[in-house]
């Protein structure tokens, strides 16, 4: 069985106290879906906001002094948003796992759809880890590390990959809905802009906002 999951690369939330977060392993990957706990959603939002912390820019409003507003400033004002991660592909029968590379980002997940349509090679990183995806007629080959001559690979049909990408998109949409509800509870004064920013990161339509108390 082959599983495709949208994942976010997570760092430990050392000293973070702006909202509840979960304990995580350093440099681990968190699968995003509608099944996360509130603390896990908080961890995901912490990481996505942290990815977009930016130095002052004359094209954006100055960074506010308030700790919460300052932490969210990049997420809410940057034009090009980034989230460390991507799509993780696992072949459960062999344990082979294809991970996002250093040049990958969750915001680029739709590149996989372009690959399905065009067949152009997808590369996600460089030495010491160079994951690539290639198409050979109706077969897709995912090479875990193209710099390793005997690298593990995962092979599946283009039809199977297309179906798996539909499932991954559904997971992202479910996470976005869950995150919007989380923001309405934990960040009521920022719910709408935070949810809209997350939708931009995930390249999805902004969901309807839950009613405010």
C-alpha positions as CSV (number, residue, x, y, z in Angstrom):
1,X,0.0,0.0,0.0
2,X,1.2,3.5,-0.9
3,X,0.3,6.5,1.2
4,X,0.7,10.2,0.3
5,X,0.5,12.7,3.1
6,X,1.1,16.5,3.2
7,X,3.6,17.1,6.0
8,X,5.2,20.0,7.8
9,X,8.8,19.9,9.0
10,X,8.6,20.7,12.7
11,X,11.2,22.1,15.2
12,X,10.8,21.8,19.0
13,X,8.7,24.7,20.4
14,X,11.4,25.6,23.0
15,X,10.1,28.5,25.1
16,X,7.1,29.2,22.9
17,X,4.2,30.5,25.0
18,X,1.8,32.5,22.8
19,X,-0.6,29.5,22.6
20,X,-0.7,25.8,23.5
21,X,1.5,23.6,21.4
22,X,2.5,19.9,21.5
23,X,5.8,18.3,22.3
24,X,7.5,17.2,19.1
25,X,10.7,15.5,18.0
26,X,13.3,17.8,16.4
27,X,13.2,17.9,12.6
28,X,10.3,15.5,12.5
29,X,7.4,15.7,9.9
30,X,3.9,16.3,11.1
31,X,1.1,15.0,8.7
32,X,-1.6,17.6,8.2
33,X,-5.2,16.5,8.3
34,X,-8.5,17.2,10.0
35,X,-7.6,14.7,12.8
36,X,-5.0,16.8,14.6
37,X,-5.5,17.7,18.3
38,X,-5.8,21.4,19.2
39,X,-2.2,21.4,20.5
40,X,-1.0,19.8,17.2
41,X,-2.8,22.5,15.2
42,X,-1.1,25.1,17.4
43,X,2.2,23.5,16.7
44,X,1.6,23.6,13.0
45,X,0.6,27.2,13.1
46,X,3.6,28.1,15.2
47,X,5.9,26.5,12.6
48,X,4.2,28.0,9.6
49,X,4.3,31.5,11.2
50,X,7.9,30.9,12.2
51,X,8.8,30.0,8.6
52,X,7.7,33.5,7.5
53,X,9.4,35.6,10.1
54,X,11.0,38.4,8.1
55,X,13.3,41.3,8.6
56,X,11.7,44.8,8.4
57,X,10.8,45.7,4.8
58,X,9.8,49.2,3.6
59,X,7.1,47.6,1.5
60,X,5.3,46.2,4.6
61,X,4.0,47.8,7.7
62,X,6.5,48.1,10.6
63,X,6.6,45.1,12.9
64,X,4.4,45.8,15.9
65,X,5.7,45.7,19.5
66,X,3.1,43.3,20.9
67,X,4.6,39.8,21.1
68,X,1.7,38.0,19.4
69,X,1.3,40.6,16.6
70,X,5.0,40.6,16.1
71,X,5.2,36.8,15.7
72,X,2.3,36.8,13.2
73,X,3.6,39.8,11.3
74,X,5.4,37.9,8.6
75,X,2.6,35.4,8.0
76,X,0.1,38.3,7.7
77,X,2.2,40.7,5.6
78,X,4.6,38.7,3.4
79,X,3.7,38.4,-0.3
80,X,5.3,35.0,-0.8
81,X,4.6,32.6,2.0
82,X,6.6,29.4,2.7
83,X,6.0,26.3,4.8
84,X,8.8,23.8,5.3
85,X,7.7,20.4,4.2
86,X,5.8,18.9,1.2
87,X,4.3,15.6,0.3
88,X,5.6,12.4,2.0
89,X,5.1,9.1,0.1
90,X,5.4,5.9,2.0
91,X,5.2,2.3,0.7
92,X,4.0,0.5,3.7
93,X,4.9,-3.0,2.6
94,X,8.6,-2.2,2.3
95,X,8.9,0.8,4.7
96,X,10.5,3.0,1.9
97,X,9.7,6.6,2.5
98,X,10.1,9.5,0.1
99,X,10.6,12.7,2.0
100,X,10.5,16.4,1.0
101,X,13.9,17.8,0.2
102,X,15.6,21.0,1.1
103,X,14.3,22.8,-2.0
104,X,10.7,21.7,-1.3
105,X,7.9,23.6,0.4
106,X,4.3,22.7,1.3
107,X,3.2,25.7,-0.7
108,X,4.5,23.9,-3.9
109,X,2.4,20.8,-3.5
110,X,0.5,21.5,-6.7
111,X,3.7,20.9,-8.7
112,X,2.8,17.2,-8.3
113,X,-0.4,17.8,-10.3
114,X,1.7,19.6,-13.0
115,X,4.0,16.6,-13.0
116,X,1.1,14.2,-13.5
117,X,-0.1,16.3,-16.5
118,X,3.3,17.1,-18.1
119,X,5.6,14.3,-17.0
120,X,8.5,16.7,-16.4
121,X,11.0,15.6,-13.9
122,X,10.5,16.9,-10.3
123,X,13.5,17.5,-8.1
124,X,13.2,18.5,-4.5
125,X,16.7,19.0,-3.2
126,X,20.4,18.5,-3.7
127,X,23.4,16.8,-2.0
128,X,23.4,15.2,0.5
129,X,19.7,14.3,-0.3
130,X,18.3,14.6,-3.8
131,X,14.8,13.2,-4.0
132,X,13.4,13.1,-7.6
133,X,10.2,12.0,-9.3
134,X,10.2,10.7,-12.9
135,X,7.6,9.4,-15.3
136,X,8.2,6.5,-17.7
137,X,5.0,6.2,-19.8
138,X,2.3,5.2,-17.3
139,X,4.7,4.4,-14.4
140,X,6.0,6.9,-11.9
141,X,9.3,6.3,-10.1
142,X,10.1,8.1,-6.9
143,X,13.8,8.0,-6.1
144,X,14.6,8.7,-2.4
145,X,18.1,10.0,-3.1
146,X,19.3,10.4,-6.7
147,X,22.9,10.9,-5.5
148,X,22.9,7.4,-4.2
149,X,23.4,4.7,-6.9
150,X,21.4,2.1,-5.0
151,X,18.8,4.4,-3.6
152,X,15.5,3.0,-2.6
153,X,12.6,3.7,-5.0
154,X,8.9,3.6,-5.0
155,X,7.0,2.9,-8.2
156,X,3.3,3.3,-8.9
157,X,1.0,4.0,-11.8
158,X,0.1,7.6,-12.9
159,X,-3.5,6.8,-12.2
160,X,-2.7,5.7,-8.6
161,X,-0.7,8.9,-8.0
162,X,-3.5,11.0,-9.3
163,X,-5.9,9.4,-6.9
164,X,-3.5,9.7,-4.0
165,X,-3.0,13.4,-4.7
166,X,-6.8,13.9,-4.5
167,X,-6.6,12.4,-1.0
168,X,-3.7,14.6,0.0
169,X,-5.6,17.7,-1.2
170,X,-8.6,16.6,1.0
171,X,-6.3,16.3,4.0
172,X,-5.0,19.8,3.4
173,X,-8.5,21.2,3.1
174,X,-9.6,19.4,6.3
175,X,-6.6,20.8,8.1
176,X,-7.4,24.3,6.9
177,X,-11.0,24.0,8.1
178,X,-9.7,22.7,11.5
179,X,-7.1,25.5,11.7
180,X,-9.8,28.1,11.0
181,X,-11.9,26.8,13.9
182,X,-8.8,26.6,16.1
183,X,-8.0,30.3,15.3
184,X,-11.5,31.3,16.2
185,X,-10.9,29.9,19.7
186,X,-7.3,30.8,20.3
187,X,-6.8,33.9,18.2
188,X,-10.2,35.5,18.0
189,X,-8.8,38.9,17.1
190,X,-6.8,37.4,14.2
191,X,-9.0,34.6,13.0
192,X,-9.9,35.9,9.6
193,X,-6.4,37.1,8.5
194,X,-4.6,34.0,9.9
195,X,-7.0,31.6,8.2
196,X,-6.7,33.5,4.9
197,X,-2.9,33.4,5.2
198,X,-2.9,29.7,5.8
199,X,-5.1,29.3,2.7
200,X,-2.5,31.1,0.7
201,X,0.3,28.9,2.1
202,X,-1.7,25.8,1.2
203,X,-2.9,27.2,-2.2
204,X,-6.5,26.5,-1.3
205,X,-9.7,28.6,-1.1
206,X,-10.3,30.3,2.2
207,X,-12.9,28.4,4.1
208,X,-16.0,30.1,5.5
209,X,-15.2,31.6,8.9
210,X,-16.9,30.1,11.9
211,X,-19.2,32.5,13.8
212,X,-17.5,34.6,16.3
213,X,-18.7,34.5,19.9
